[in-house]
Amino acid sequence: MTLETILKEGLDLQRRWKRHWPEYSRDETLEVPEERMREVLASLVERLEENYPFWHPDYAGQMIKPPHEVALLAYWLTQRINPNNHALDGGPATGRIEKEVVSVLAEFFGFAEHLGHLTSSGTIANLEALWVARQLDPERAIAFSRDAHYTHGRMCELLGVEVVVIEVDGAGRMDLDDLRAKLGTGRIGTVVLTAGTTGIGAIDPIDEVVAMRRDFGFRIHVDGAYGGFFRLLASEDGLLEKGDAAALRAISECDSVVVDPHKHGLQPYGCGSVIFRDPAVGRFYRHDSPYTYFTSRELHLGEISLECSRPGAAAAALWATLQCFPLRPETGLGPILRKTRQAAQRWAALIDEASAVELLRPPSLDILAFYPTPVGKSAAEISRLTSEIFEDLMTEEAKPVYLAKFNAHRRLFTGDRPIIWDCPVATIFRSVLMKPEHFEQVPSLHGRLIAAIARRAPEGVR
Ligand SMILES: *Cc1c(COP(=O)(O)O)cnc(C)c1O
């Protein structure tokens, strides 16, 4: 059955429901000639051709891929009604659906009780978690690692909260000695841990920080915007590094967690989520807006969320997707993430054997960081060569390859071959292998990478 047939059936069912209400004629002010609409959409489609091919396995750059069709169809059918999940009377059906999917997420993270909701992004979801942290402990600082997402600093500025930056180790994880020393000052009220840094996918040692709460009292928020769903693979032998798996399992003992269904949850943009382990934090949101909430005595989604209007369609799309792709290791989302993880392992193995290119470090998830190894190996030369090859690959006429670049600080370079540090950071390659099709594509991507390096730096390729 094609996408068009499934959509048509959905539309027919929806029309049947709409016929419960009397016929009316649409106002003439809303009319657009059919020909005009066609023209406009055709010119839009043409303008969209400026995009990179995010759906294709030769696109292995940023954290971007199109949503699954089931999410798109569910979104579109719901959006035709356009429910607003700021309150149950704005979206009675999708409000209930949102509570259902958030319970599924809470259970997935191992929270026995919870309070949570979807958000328009990971940034807003994290803002909300930091805001609650500040309400609970207004006098003390919020700490996160140097490699945490850049928006944490920005949001703390917005909240007027003091920030303590913690160093990272050679693997890009929060450095526990530095954390312990800074906790010792008593200034830190909340520690933000990242489960999958945006740069290289590093996972902070969540389990070990949880254990440190015995010595120091503090709150823990986990930013799993990218990597949260990899908890699905945490009980499997050998797929993730032991320490990473233990860290992901320990999310259940933290106070709040953020995961972005619009990253690894097959959703269109506009779908983040925040979940708190203690439902009592709902007290911070309570307000009375007499004209918005009038049909229900329940705690409305709008009463436990910083944002007001939000698309009910986002909840519907996530719900439909989770019906087809449940959060389970052996079926649904599990096999997808297993493939993306294996794609990174497969490419890492090929890079390990090649002399022209070196891994920054073995990948934790499905994000790979690597760099060409020119003779002399100064940070400036690596950066220059990376940028040239990056352009070459992308502008290749027949079979372009799309990678991303990443400014890696010195601390992350732990390879055997020394680098001459003539500038503070080195620009290297970063590749997010977040599509299961990447697994099959890896040998071909690698071949084209090596060929491109050979053209720019023939002496480095044996
Ligand atoms: C992407 C990301 C964010 C920001 O989420 P948005 O949905 O882009 O706002 C925050 N933290 C991490 C670790 C991320 O990867």
The ligand as an SDF file (V2000), in Angstrom:
LIG
                    3D

 15 15  0  0  0  0  0  0  0  0999 V2000
   20.2220   18.9120   20.3690 C   0  0  0  0  0  0  0  0  0  0  0  0
   20.6030   19.0060   21.7680 C   0  0  0  0  0  0  0  0  0  0  0  0
   20.0550   19.9970   22.6030 C   0  0  0  0  0  0  0  0  0  0  0  0
   19.1380   21.0640   22.0900 C   0  0  0  0  0  0  0  0  0  0  0  0
   17.9240   20.5200   21.6630 O   0  0  0  0  0  0  0  0  0  0  0  0
   17.0340   21.2660   20.5700 P   0  0  0  0  0  0  0  0  0  0  0  0
   15.8950   20.3290   20.4000 O   0  0  0  0  0  0  0  0  0  0  0  0
   17.8780   21.4150   19.3440 O   0  0  0  0  0  0  0  0  0  0  0  0
   16.6330   22.5810   21.1260 O   0  0  0  0  0  0  0  0  0  0  0  0
   20.4110   19.9890   23.9330 C   0  0  0  0  0  0  0  0  0  0  0  0
   21.2730   19.0750   24.4140 N   0  0  0  0  0  0  0  0  0  0  0  0
   21.8240   18.1160   23.6410 C   0  0  0  0  0  0  0  0  0  0  0  0
   22.7730   17.1330   24.2420 C   0  0  0  0  0  0  0  0  0  0  0  0
   21.5140   18.0580   22.2850 C   0  0  0  0  0  0  0  0  0  0  0  0
   22.0880   17.1240   21.5100 O   0  0  0  0  0  0  0  0  0  0  0  0
  1  2  1  0
  2  3  1  0
  2 14  2  0
  3  4  1  0
  3 10  2  0
  4  5  1  0
  5  6  1  0
  6  7  2  0
  6  8  1  0
  6  9  1  0
 10 11  1  0
 11 12  2  0
 12 13  1  0
 12 14  1  0
 14 15  1  0
M  END
$$$$
